[in-house]
């Protein structure tokens, strides 16, 4: 059973979780007016495939505690880019080179962008 959070509260919680596992350059793009499948992309950069796998596992397991349940995970084969789909939020994790290559921020330049700061 999913705990009742607003989408913005979930976004803040998920961003905090990314920072807890040392993701960098965490930003959100509000794509709700541009894309019908989700409201936000939450994007972070990781240093290694090991770190990416650890963050994915953490987000999946943390859902049992927070009630923020994921629906689907993609990218576990290569671990250069992966996503964790929470329905209204899709978390994208990239190695640096892949983040530059896919350039979601450039592709979705019309979306409202928010930069998150690590509060630790």
DANORHU-V869590 format. One record per run of one state. SS is the DSSP state (@ for helix, = for strand, . for the rest). FROM is the first residue (numbers start at 1). LEN is the number of residues. If there is no record, write none. Layout:
ss: [SS;SS]
from: [FROM;FROM]
len: [LEN;LEN]
This chain:
ss: [.;@;.;=;.;=;.;@;.;=;.;=;.;=;@;.;@;.;=;.]
from: [1;7;21;24;31;40;47;49;67;72;75;81;86;89;96;103;104;108;112;116]
len: [6;14;3;7;9;7;2;18;5;3;6;5;3;7;7;1;4;4;4;5]
